[in-house]
Amino acid sequence: MDDLFSYTLNQNPLKSFLDWFEEANKLEQNAPAMSVSTYDQDLNRPNIRYLLYKGIKENKILFYSNYLSPKAKDLNNNPEIALGFYWHLSKKQVRIHGRVTKMTKEDSESYFQSRDRDSQIASYLSMQSEPIQDKNTLLLKFKTAEELFAGKPIPLPLHWGGYLVEPYEYEFFLYGENRLNDRFLYQLKNQNWEVSRLQP
Ligand SMILES: Cc1cc2nc3c(=O)[nH]c(=O)nc-3n(C[C@H](O)[C@H](O)[C@H](O)COP(=O)(O)O)c2cc1C
């Protein structure tokens, strides 16, 4: 598709994603924030929240979270996931559909050990998305964990780790004049990426 090249899109959508991300990352502060949508089977409704995009491994998109959180429960029941990136200054959006697997313990551990100590403690003590009485109770939990691990490394909590998203669909959106936005959909079919242009 000739069109693709005038938008500096590549036949490989991951390469295009990385190009767009790199450009956005130079332009704006919130570039790594992505909206992440999962499906809550019990309540029969979608769920959405922002998470930090943490890079690519073996063509898969990485993020880290609590393995007992609502998102983790959603993903245990249904590994289908949708990711959204919006870069205001770049005038671009990328939407991704994929399926999720958990990262190996070794890879989660190596990322966890690269984090600063306060983040490690926060991940260790938080029962993510469970109610808590007040901020003081949270600060007390933090202090207790700090004392427990004083002078020692903090091990990877069992309830925390990474996820890998294997995309099977990407949509690249670029604002156009007169609202004639340019949109390109990449779909993985028989291990090939098929590209089509979508109406605005
Ligand atoms: C910009 C931004 C980045 C965030 N990054 C993460 C993240 O990387 N991992 C995470 O577990 N929560 C992150 N959060 C918090 C999540 O949005 C969410 O509140 C939390 O993960 C609980 O989600 P859940 O109840 O749907 O499981 C982030 C929030 C914001 C605003």
The ligand as an SDF file (V2000), in Angstrom:
LIG
                    3D

 31 33  0  0  0  0  0  0  0  0999 V2000
   -0.2040    7.1630   34.4490 C   0  0  0  0  0  0  0  0  0  0  0  0
   -0.5360    5.9730   35.3250 C   0  0  0  0  0  0  0  0  0  0  0  0
    0.2950    4.8570   35.2770 C   0  0  0  0  0  0  0  0  0  0  0  0
   -0.0050    3.7350   36.0490 C   0  0  0  0  0  0  0  0  0  0  0  0
    0.8040    2.6330   35.9370 N   0  0  0  0  0  0  0  0  0  0  0  0
    0.4730    1.5040   36.6090 C   0  0  0  0  0  0  0  0  0  0  0  0
    1.2410    0.3140   36.4120 C   0  0  0  0  0  0  0  0  0  0  0  0
    2.2230    0.2680   35.6510 O   0  0  0  0  0  0  0  0  0  0  0  0
    0.8570   -0.7900   37.0940 N   0  0  0  0  0  0  0  0  0  0  0  0
   -0.2450   -0.7980   37.9330 C   0  0  0  0  0  0  0  0  0  0  0  0
   -0.5310   -1.8460   38.5190 O   0  0  0  0  0  0  0  0  0  0  0  0
   -0.9810    0.3100   38.1290 N   0  0  0  0  0  0  0  0  0  0  0  0
   -0.6570    1.4520   37.4790 C   0  0  0  0  0  0  0  0  0  0  0  0
   -1.4300    2.5810   37.6370 N   0  0  0  0  0  0  0  0  0  0  0  0
   -2.6550    2.4870   38.4760 C   0  0  0  0  0  0  0  0  0  0  0  0
   -3.7840    1.8700   37.6320 C   0  0  0  0  0  0  0  0  0  0  0  0
   -4.3450    2.8680   36.7730 O   0  0  0  0  0  0  0  0  0  0  0  0
   -4.9300    1.2490   38.4780 C   0  0  0  0  0  0  0  0  0  0  0  0
   -5.4580    2.2320   39.3540 O   0  0  0  0  0  0  0  0  0  0  0  0
   -4.4810    0.0510   39.3110 C   0  0  0  0  0  0  0  0  0  0  0  0
   -3.5820   -0.7730   38.5700 O   0  0  0  0  0  0  0  0  0  0  0  0
   -5.6840   -0.7860   39.7590 C   0  0  0  0  0  0  0  0  0  0  0  0
   -6.3380   -1.2930   38.6110 O   0  0  0  0  0  0  0  0  0  0  0  0
   -7.4220   -2.4660   38.6950 P   0  0  0  0  0  0  0  0  0  0  0  0
   -8.2680   -2.2320   39.9280 O   0  0  0  0  0  0  0  0  0  0  0  0
   -8.2100   -2.3390   37.4350 O   0  0  0  0  0  0  0  0  0  0  0  0
   -6.6720   -3.7820   38.7540 O   0  0  0  0  0  0  0  0  0  0  0  0
   -1.1430    3.7370   36.9040 C   0  0  0  0  0  0  0  0  0  0  0  0
   -1.9610    4.8880   36.9660 C   0  0  0  0  0  0  0  0  0  0  0  0
   -1.6490    5.9700   36.1940 C   0  0  0  0  0  0  0  0  0  0  0  0
   -2.5370    7.1860   36.2830 C   0  0  0  0  0  0  0  0  0  0  0  0
  1  2  1  0
  2  3  1  0
  2 30  2  0
  3  4  2  0
  4  5  1  0
  4 28  1  0
  5  6  2  0
  6  7  1  0
  6 13  1  0
  7  8  2  0
  7  9  1  0
  9 10  1  0
 10 11  2  0
 10 12  1  0
 12 13  2  0
 13 14  1  0
 14 15  1  0
 14 28  1  0
 15 16  1  0
 16 17  1  0
 16 18  1  0
 18 19  1  0
 18 20  1  0
 20 21  1  0
 20 22  1  0
 22 23  1  0
 23 24  1  0
 24 25  2  0
 24 26  1  0
 24 27  1  0
 28 29  2  0
 29 30  1  0
 30 31  1  0
M  END
$$$$
